[in-house]
Amino acid sequence: MVRQRRSAAGTRRILRGAAAGLMLRMLLSGLLLLATGCTATATSLSPRGDAAAAYLHATGAPGVVIGWSAGDGHPQIATAGTASLATGVPVDRRTIFHMASVTKPLVAAAILQLAEQGRLDLDASPTRYLPYFRLADPRFAQVTIRQMLNHTSGLPDVEDYEWEHPQTSDAALERWVRGLAGLKLVSDPGAAVHYSNLAYDVLGDVIAKASGMPFESYVRRHLLAPLGMRHSSLLLAEVDRSHLAAPHMPEGGQVRVSAVFPYNRVHAGSSTLYADATDMLRWARYWAARPGRAKARLLSDAGIAAMLKPSAAVDRPDRAQWRPAIGLGWFLLRVEGRAIAFHMGQDVGFTTGMMVEPGTGRAVVAMSNIATEAAGERMFDLCLTMMTAMQAPPPATRSGSYSGR
């Protein structure tokens, strides 16, 4: 059965657990080498190249694409399986996936951009930009945009994404925001982390009103285009369907192509980035870039630091050694002394992940066309294991001492 309610147990639970630090654990040794009976293609032969085939073996996913950068300037991509069981077309580096909640760091970056331009105040109420946004809760007056970014606003999660009845007009997002007036907060603003896709959907409308252009257009012009992410979009209508992976769900003991595709324009802010591995590596490497490396000027150094700075703790006593926290749009860990930022995603038919180690050039992106608990668990484990397996490249060998004047 295809699940439409992402806040209920099931396909959405694994995302919410991983995103809030509920599934933080290392992969059992050997996951990357479980490729029995599977084949994978990669840009180089390495144990990490087997990770794609191993993921299929462990989860039953039809297809998966994994991209990584070890900080040496040579990003790599591994693939395994098919884009659709209905066609048998293999996945490749150009296969486009629904990225689900991996969309959120992109939205947060757009908010920070507007704040740096003086067009938006992170500590203002969203009603400054959306005067029609109201909730049936007096505490709502205390909610700020910053709290929406780090999931401490107390805003509830979305109950029904209505993927089966998508809205696609330019007016859809504002109309949906106007319809939230009967909701109440789930906690006091600023009191605790409560993961809210709804908050990010509303932030899409904040971006639209603060920028004076449709949300998706702003992101394309000011984030995707400067990074050279030519194959990516928040609008399904702009995606090259010949490269689009099909969503798959378990049904009757078998994995089948889902009759429902996860797209609804009102949920673009939380969920609807469509991208291939090459483009996602461009985005991930922006965040992982070493100091001094040339990169697109999307945010100031202070803006980047603000997104990566812990702003709220994630309550996990059993994982306290990793100091799980949340920044603005990113979840944060410290593993073996290394600072790692990540986001995971899962919607009907798709499971995704992205991890970066800022300042090192090291990054991992992964996407698959299935949504199950096992797929979500393995996705987080896979990304974290690949990240922690990467070591800093050796320093350049000096051919002689410098004797300049």
FIPAPA-129367 format. One line per field, with one value per residue (C-alpha): residue number from 1; residue in one letter; x, y, z. Coordinates in pm, whole numbers. Layout:
REM FIPAPA-129367
num <- NUM ...
residu <- A ...
px <- X ...
py <- Y ...
pz <- Z ...
//
This chain:
REM FIPAPA-129367
num <- 1 2 3 4 5 6 7 8 9 10 11 12 13 14 15 16 17 18 19 20 21 22 23 24 25 26 27 28 29 30 31 32 33 34 35 36 37 38 39 40 41 42 43 44 45 46 47 48 49 50 51 52 53 54 55 56 57 58 59 60 61 62 63 64 65 66 67 68 69 70 71 72 73 74 75 76 77 78 79 80 81 82 83 84 85 86 87 88 89 90 91 92 93 94 95 96 97 98 99 100 101 102 103 104 105 106 107 108 109 110 111 112 113 114 115 116 117 118 119 120 121 122 123 124 125 126 127 128 129 130 131 132 133 134 135 136 137 138 139 140 141 142 143 144 145 146 147 148 149 150 151 152 153 154 155 156 157 158 159 160 161 162 163 164 165 166 167 168 169 170 171 172 173 174 175 176 177 178 179 180 181 182 183 184 185 186 187 188 189 190 191 192 193 194 195 196 197 198 199 200 201 202 203 204 205 206 207 208 209 210 211 212 213 214 215 216 217 218 219 220 221 222 223 224 225 226 227 228 229 230 231 232 233 234 235 236 237 238 239 240 241 242 243 244 245 246 247 248 249 250 251 252 253 254 255 256 257 258 259 260 261 262 263 264 265 266 267 268 269 270 271 272 273 274 275 276 277 278 279 280 281 282 283 284 285 286 287 288 289 290 291 292 293 294 295 296 297 298 299 300 301 302 303 304 305 306 307 308 309 310 311 312 313 314 315 316 317 318 319 320 321 322 323 324 325 326 327 328 329 330 331 332 333 334 335 336 337 338 339 340 341 342 343 344 345 346 347 348 349 350 351 352 353 354 355 356 357 358 359 360 361 362 363 364 365 366 367 368 369 370 371 372 373 374 375 376 377 378 379 380 381 382 383 384 385 386 387 388 389 390 391 392 393 394 395 396 397 398 399 400 401 402 403 404 405
residu <- M V R Q R R S A A G T R R I L R G A A A G L M L R M L L S G L L L L A T G C T A T A T S L S P R G D A A A A Y L H A T G A P G V V I G W S A G D G H P Q I A T A G T A S L A T G V P V D R R T I F H M A S V T K P L V A A A I L Q L A E Q G R L D L D A S P T R Y L P Y F R L A D P R F A Q V T I R Q M L N H T S G L P D V E D Y E W E H P Q T S D A A L E R W V R G L A G L K L V S D P G A A V H Y S N L A Y D V L G D V I A K A S G M P F E S Y V R R H L L A P L G M R H S S L L L A E V D R S H L A A P H M P E G G Q V R V S A V F P Y N R V H A G S S T L Y A D A T D M L R W A R Y W A A R P G R A K A R L L S D A G I A A M L K P S A A V D R P D R A Q W R P A I G L G W F L L R V E G R A I A F H M G Q D V G F T T G M M V E P G T G R A V V A M S N I A T E A A G E R M F D L C L T M M T A M Q A P P P A T R S G S Y S G R
px <- 0 135 151 39 76 439 394 248 453 592 781 807 909 1259 1325 1202 1404 1723 1681 1630 1914 1697 1885 2242 2453 2743 2699 2795 3135 3121 2807 3007 3118 2783 2755 2671 2491 2491 2696 2787 2953 3180 3425 3705 3754 3741 3556 3331 3239 3077 2854 2584 2549 2565 2275 2059 2152 2066 1739 1588 1589 1553 1827 2071 2326 2602 2840 3134 3426 3727 3865 4114 3931 3811 3446 3321 2984 2876 2550 2358 2019 1739 1553 1222 1124 864 1124 1448 1640 1958 2032 2332 2490 2218 1925 1710 1562 1306 1533 1261 1383 1734 1562 1570 1932 1862 1560 1758 2032 1773 1643 1997 2064 1762 1862 2210 2051 1846 1520 1435 1492 1558 1422 1101 765 680 365 578 604 286 18 -240 -51 -236 -273 -541 -288 -188 171 200 287 622 728 1028 1178 1496 1291 1127 1472 1591 1262 1205 903 651 474 318 417 216 -50 -142 74 -203 46 -250 -404 -112 -158 60 -47 155 -117 -112 137 -27 -366 -238 -76 -404 -571 -356 -552 -713 -387 -220 142 275 510 609 821 1191 1132 1237 1314 999 1068 823 793 509 750 967 670 569 928 888 611 825 1096 842 703 1039 1197 900 919 788 980 1104 1221 1421 1599 1674 1813 2008 2123 2092 2215 2524 2630 2580 2302 2149 1950 1787 1455 1189 926 844 735 1094 1247 1366 1127 1352 1601 1353 1361 1028 919 885 703 658 319 193 538 694 849 643 639 421 100 160 444 554 493 273 382 262 528 821 985 1007 1042 1045 1401 1465 1832 2091 2410 2634 2429 2396 2773 2808 2580 2750 3099 2999 2938 3244 3484 3823 3911 4042 3898 3711 3338 3011 2938 2603 2649 2905 3141 2934 2616 2771 2895 2549 2389 2653 2658 2464 2153 1961 2057 1894 1801 1973 2151 2255 2437 2573 2928 2832 2686 2384 2250 2073 2195 1988 1874 2138 2164 2507 2730 3080 3215 3570 3642 3510 3226 2967 2655 2381 2023 1827 1504 1224 895 672 909 1238 1508 1797 2089 2363 2658 2943 3249 3289 3637 3774 3621 3471 3108 2863 2529 2306 1963 1748 1405 1238 1089 1103 1233 1531 1610 1608 1820 2078 2090 2200 2442 2586 2648 2803 3025 3155 3219 3410 3610 3749 4084 4249 4460 4835 5021 5192 5550 5805 6070 6301 6314 6191 6470 6291 6431
py <- 0 340 561 918 1034 1103 1182 837 525 369 524 863 734 642 988 1161 925 968 1341 1389 1158 856 615 727 416 281 30 -325 -410 -546 -369 -216 -564 -745 -738 -1107 -1160 -788 -577 -212 40 310 566 376 37 69 -80 225 139 -176 27 71 -303 -369 -131 -320 -649 -525 -344 -491 -147 -152 107 331 596 705 994 1090 1325 1232 1585 1511 1701 1383 1312 966 805 442 298 -27 -152 0 329 147 -217 -152 -62 -217 97 103 391 606 934 1124 947 1203 1123 1288 1406 1434 1612 1655 1957 2139 2267 2430 2611 2718 2860 3064 3206 3296 3462 3687 3767 3869 4096 4267 4143 3911 3897 3552 3657 3804 3631 3467 3680 3984 3839 3629 3836 3572 3295 3218 2930 2870 2905 3220 3091 3126 3495 3387 3175 3304 3213 3097 2852 2721 2658 2454 2275 2443 2649 2402 2391 2050 1815 1765 1497 1432 1532 1462 1325 1171 1515 1751 2124 2282 2646 2951 3030 2684 2751 3069 2903 2610 2838 3025 2692 2618 2850 2570 2408 2436 2417 2090 2266 2611 2797 2746 2475 2162 2010 1883 1797 1988 1954 2202 2470 2429 2434 2767 2891 2838 3098 3329 3311 3387 3694 3829 3788 3889 3580 3222 3013 2763 3043 3207 2882 2808 3155 3214 2866 2598 2808 2954 2602 2468 2231 2226 1907 2002 2168 2200 2188 1844 2002 2116 1771 1561 1266 1044 1046 1036 733 572 542 189 48 -302 -445 -798 -927 -774 -441 -259 76 304 429 752 990 1221 1567 1849 2206 2312 2083 2202 2361 2036 1779 1835 1885 1665 1612 1367 1259 1495 1797 1680 1642 2003 2107 1880 1992 2355 2276 2055 2295 2359 2712 2915 2689 2885 2824 2989 3294 3186 3289 3481 3284 3406 3276 2935 2924 3016 2723 2482 2610 2400 2597 2331 1998 1673 1478 1140 1037 706 897 1178 1099 1222 1548 1536 1881 2085 2395 2587 2334 2078 1809 1790 1522 1495 1150 1060 1430 1514 1763 1620 1788 1576 1543 1233 1204 960 994 756 549 729 732 979 1109 1371 1413 1661 1732 2110 2238 1904 1853 1523 1456 1173 1182 882 822 517 452 265 364 112 120 -92 146 443 272 152 489 668 390 384 759 771 470 615 950 805 577 873 1002 1332 1313 1306 1636 1717 1590 1871 1838 2079 2363 2710 2963 3266 3613
pz <- 0 -98 207 167 527 593 962 1029 1088 774 488 653 996 892 753 1064 1280 1082 1047 1421 1510 1591 1367 1412 1409 1215 939 1035 898 547 421 140 33 27 -349 -395 -722 -814 -1049 -1029 -1254 -1120 -1246 -1070 -913 -534 -237 -245 -602 -464 -232 -495 -558 -186 -124 -374 -214 134 52 -263 -424 -805 -852 -668 -758 -519 -572 -354 -335 -124 -128 -404 -678 -850 -766 -853 -918 -878 -1009 -987 -1099 -1303 -1316 -1360 -1325 -1594 -1858 -1735 -1829 -1616 -1384 -1471 -1366 -1552 -1383 -1204 -863 -638 -356 -87 229 93 -63 273 281 -56 90 396 172 -19 310 420 84 123 480 365 105 375 227 512 889 1035 1372 1234 1233 900 906 823 473 476 653 563 748 1072 1316 1579 1862 2055 2078 1702 1744 1892 1592 1395 1060 1234 1441 1126 979 1278 1349 1686 1578 1719 1383 1317 1039 721 759 396 101 -151 -401 -582 -636 -700 -733 -999 -1042 -936 -681 -521 -242 -110 -129 76 337 376 449 757 988 1188 1299 1641 1750 1891 2137 2256 1999 2068 2328 2140 1802 1630 1267 1048 672 695 819 511 277 432 396 22 28 244 -24 -296 -122 -2 -346 -559 -779 -763 -510 -768 -999 -721 -635 -1000 -1070 -750 -644 -912 -1207 -1034 -938 -1289 -1178 -1526 -1485 -1154 -1075 -808 -1084 -1219 -1548 -1608 -1557 -1851 -1819 -2029 -1740 -1451 -1220 -1136 -771 -633 -331 -186 -273 -222 -137 -447 -537 -799 -972 -761 -916 -723 -806 -523 -661 -538 -586 -241 -91 -301 2 194 -77 -452 -568 -874 -953 -1080 -904 -1100 -995 -635 -613 -725 -438 -185 -284 -237 130 164 -8 144 253 -36 -305 -573 -564 -656 -444 -303 60 261 482 777 614 554 912 1043 862 995 1353 1608 1701 1892 2046 1938 2250 2213 2534 2374 2098 2313 2203 1854 1988 1752 1679 1416 1235 982 724 824 1089 1252 1406 1541 1460 1559 1597 1250 1197 957 818 664 555 465 266 198 13 -178 -391 -316 -46 -52 151 151 389 381 593 559 487 366 22 139 49 -26 -207 -264 -413 -469 -617 -332 4 289 644 539 255 491 755 503 331 647 736 386 374 720 658 333 498 791 560 368 480 403 85 151 130 -197 -218 -229 -497 -319 -74 -167 -190 -324 -281
//
